[in-house]
Amino acid sequence: MAGGLRFRPPWWAVALAGAACVAGVLLGNWQAGRAAEKRALAAARKAETLRGELLEKFTLFLDNKTHRGVAGYYVLQPLRLRDGRQVLVNRGWVAAGPSRDRLPAVHTPGGEIALEGLRLEHLPRAFEPAGAKREGRVWQNASVDEVAAWSGLRLEAWVLEQHAGPEDGLVRDWPRADEGVAMHESYALQWYSLAGLSVMLLVALNLKREKSAA
């Protein structure tokens, strides 16, 4: 007569499988959350067309921005609108020169111009040591408040990522807001699969058929 099934895993196997399952779920949730954040950011972007005058004397350069493997800067300039409001514009990318001591020349169209782009809540940020000072015109990171304090301008609380306007030689090959969503979703699936696999292995390795009595 066939014996019944017995499931009596050792405590350490239960603890190991439990830890792997919890870690897989938590990491999967984190990756899924990152994907959701990027989808929400892409949906929240609003197209804008602004008319005004670029304020060249307040030009700033965001450092360590690369395009196709070439080091360079993002060029920031305020735009003064017809109604007197001022908006910070991320105009685009320019390659760095052979010496970091000499900034690249940037063409700034004169007079009133029209700029088209996307309205963003903030500029892209890179790693920066805490307490870094803002000196000169080359910054690692910048916020609207920091640029307003430096320039003395009353800037609107958002940034225009320029996509079209007068020809100026700058590169505007911007990354998509939802870039990386598929990658995060793939990672989430892998972590959830690990959580499930840890439970399946615990059962498969410790579920045994008892020998029947003679």
C-alpha positions in Angstrom: 0.0 0.0 0.0 1.5 3.4 -1.0 2.5 5.8 1.8 1.4 9.4 2.2 3.3 12.6 1.4 5.5 14.2 4.1 6.6 17.9 4.1 9.0 18.6 6.9 11.7 21.0 5.7 14.5 21.9 8.1 14.2 25.4 9.7 17.2 26.8 7.7 15.5 25.8 4.4 12.3 27.6 5.4 14.3 30.7 6.5 16.3 30.8 3.3 13.3 30.3 1.1 11.4 32.9 3.0 14.2 35.5 2.8 14.5 34.9 -1.0 10.8 35.2 -1.4 10.5 38.4 0.5 13.5 39.9 -1.2 12.1 39.0 -4.6 8.8 40.6 -3.9 10.2 43.8 -2.5 12.7 44.2 -5.3 10.0 43.4 -7.9 7.7 46.0 -6.3 10.5 48.6 -6.5 11.2 47.9 -10.2 7.4 48.0 -10.9 7.2 51.3 -9.0 10.0 52.8 -11.1 8.2 51.8 -14.3 5.0 53.4 -13.0 6.8 56.6 -12.1 8.3 56.9 -15.6 5.0 56.3 -17.3 3.4 59.0 -15.1 6.2 61.4 -15.8 5.7 60.9 -19.6 2.0 61.4 -19.3 2.4 64.6 -17.3 4.6 66.4 -19.8 2.9 69.3 -21.5 3.8 70.9 -24.8 4.5 74.6 -24.7 5.2 77.3 -27.3 6.7 80.5 -25.8 7.6 83.8 -27.3 10.2 86.0 -25.7 13.8 87.1 -25.6 16.7 84.9 -24.4 18.8 86.5 -21.7 22.3 85.6 -22.8 24.2 87.2 -19.8 22.6 84.6 -17.5 23.9 81.6 -19.5 24.8 78.5 -17.4 26.3 75.1 -18.4 25.3 71.8 -16.9 28.5 69.7 -16.8 29.1 66.0 -17.6 26.4 65.6 -20.2 27.3 63.2 -23.0 25.9 62.7 -26.5 27.0 59.6 -28.5 30.0 59.2 -26.2 31.1 62.8 -26.5 31.4 64.9 -23.4 29.6 68.2 -23.3 27.1 70.5 -21.5 23.5 71.3 -21.4 23.0 75.0 -22.1 20.6 76.9 -19.7 19.2 80.4 -20.4 16.3 82.3 -19.1 13.6 83.5 -21.5 11.8 86.7 -20.8 8.2 86.5 -22.1 6.1 89.3 -23.5 4.1 89.6 -20.3 7.3 90.0 -18.2 7.4 86.4 -16.9 10.7 84.6 -17.0 11.2 80.9 -17.8 14.4 78.9 -17.5 15.1 77.0 -20.8 17.2 73.9 -21.3 18.2 74.8 -24.8 20.2 71.7 -25.7 23.6 70.0 -25.8 26.9 71.4 -26.9 30.2 69.6 -27.1 33.0 70.5 -24.6 36.2 72.0 -26.1 39.7 70.6 -25.8 40.2 72.5 -22.5 37.7 72.7 -19.7 39.0 76.2 -18.9 37.4 77.5 -22.1 33.6 77.2 -22.5 32.2 76.5 -26.0 30.7 79.3 -27.9 26.9 79.2 -28.0 24.8 81.2 -30.5 22.0 83.0 -28.8 19.4 84.4 -31.3 18.6 88.0 -30.6 15.3 89.8 -30.3 11.9 88.1 -29.8 11.8 84.4 -30.8 9.4 81.5 -30.6 10.5 78.3 -28.7 8.7 75.0 -28.7 9.2 72.3 -26.1 8.0 70.4 -23.1 7.2 71.8 -19.7 9.2 69.9 -17.0 9.0 70.1 -13.3 12.8 70.1 -12.9 16.1 69.7 -14.7 17.9 66.3 -15.0 20.1 65.7 -12.0 23.4 63.9 -11.6 25.3 62.7 -8.6 26.9 65.5 -6.6 28.7 65.6 -3.2 26.6 67.2 -0.5 27.2 70.9 0.0 28.7 71.5 -3.4 29.1 75.2 -4.1 27.8 77.0 -7.2 30.7 78.9 -8.7 31.2 80.3 -12.2 29.0 79.3 -15.0 29.6 75.5 -15.0 27.4 73.6 -12.6 27.0 69.9 -12.0 23.3 70.4 -11.1 20.8 73.3 -11.1 17.3 73.9 -9.8 15.0 76.8 -10.7 15.4 78.2 -7.2 19.2 78.1 -7.4 19.3 79.8 -10.8 16.8 82.4 -9.6 19.0 83.1 -6.5 22.2 83.3 -8.6 20.7 85.6 -11.3 18.3 87.7 -9.3 15.5 86.8 -11.7 11.9 85.8 -10.7 11.7 82.6 -12.6 8.6 80.5 -13.1 8.6 77.2 -11.1 9.1 75.0 -14.1 11.6 74.4 -17.0 11.1 74.4 -20.8 13.0 71.6 -22.5 13.4 73.2 -25.9 12.6 71.0 -28.9 12.3 73.5 -31.7 13.2 77.2 -32.4 15.7 79.2 -34.4 18.7 77.3 -35.8 21.5 77.6 -33.2 23.7 74.5 -33.7 22.7 72.9 -30.4 21.7 69.2 -30.2 18.3 68.4 -28.8 18.2 64.6 -29.0 16.4 64.4 -25.6 15.8 61.0 -23.9 12.2 60.0 -23.8 10.5 60.3 -20.4 9.3 56.7 -20.5 12.7 55.4 -21.5 13.6 52.4 -19.5 10.0 51.4 -18.6 10.4 48.0 -20.4 13.7 47.4 -18.6 12.1 48.0 -15.2 9.2 45.8 -16.0 11.5 43.0 -17.2 13.5 43.3 -13.9 10.3 43.2 -11.9 9.2 40.0 -13.6 12.6 38.4 -12.9 12.4 39.3 -9.2 8.8 38.0 -8.9 9.9 34.8 -10.6 12.7 34.4 -8.1 10.2 34.8 -5.3 8.0 32.1 -6.8 10.9 29.8 -7.6 12.2 29.9 -4.0 8.9 28.6 -2.7 8.6 26.0 -5.5 12.2 24.7 -4.7 11.4 24.5 -1.0 8.4 22.3 -1.7 10.0 20.2 -4.4 13.1 19.4 -2.3 11.3 18.7 0.9 8.1 17.0 -0.1 8.7 13.3 0.2 6.6 10.1 0.0 6.6 8.2 3.2 7.3 4.5 3.0 4.3 2.3 3.6 4.3 -0.2 6.4 5.0 -3.7 5.3 
